[in-house]
């Protein structure tokens, strides 16, 4: 093999197989001399590939772990397997690797040959994951498209369906993707509203780059995850509860309330709870797990919610 770049790629592909290669076998495979193999190994080392050589009758060459991850050479089957695995990780929101999976998938799909891209898409379309919960579906291809726009700082135009079902066109400078449990959110600067917004990715359709590169903007939060957390908290109705607990204050202290002032003794066998703002289900759960009788004085929404779950529990018990 006289073409040096092609020979180096072929040599690197062999060395990335987890085994030790005798120099004579490498020379035979590449149809070159042992001297050429040694010279090509030195070139790979200069490029940052940590090739280790061992001496002796069974010595040879192998690629070892270095300080940085060098570019990998993948055959067709390996590329398809990695792309499918990244799609699975992106679609199932595995804690800690969601956005990294999307970024890696965007890079991989950008360089996949058309024939392999079709294979990955066909396998994804033919595969149905077993889900233990219902959740909105997010197309991994759309996620990778959004990730690419973020990396390139490209302004997007897409149709967005609000929670009330009304759809409209948005022009957005995408900033980050955030995986929040079973949902994906796009954080970006809305050019039409001249403000930051978050968008549920499953409600985004037909995202298109409009060919405008944008400068980086400063997000009004520590990071995109904090921004989404704050916005979700604002959108969740919270309530402040007042209830009489039929238990000594000592028996429930530390189990409800964030401070001693939240619990006030009424007598030796009861006390008054004034809670901080919480959601209805959290307030109900805290009260029901105390193991004592109680009466809720406010808010009326909590009273109605307790009636609802109480009726459900009664029906379940026959």
Buried (B, 14 or more C-beta within 10 A) or exposed (E): EEEEEEBBEBBBEBBBEEEBBBBEBBBEBBEBEEEBBBEBBEBBEEEEBBBBEEEEEEEBBBBEEEEEEBEEBBEEEEBBBBBBEBBBBBBBBEEEBBBEBBBBBBBBBEEBEEEBBEBBBEBBEEEEEEEEEEBEEBBBBBBBBBBBBBEEBBBBBBBBBEEEEEEEEBBBBBBBBBBBEBBBBBBBBBBEEEEBBBBBBBBBEEBEBEEEEBEEEEBEBEEBBEBBBBBEEEEEEEBEBBBBBEBBBEBBBEEBBEEEEBBEEEEEEBBBBBBEEBBBEEBBEBBEEBEBEBEBBEBEBBBEBBEEBEEEEEEEEE
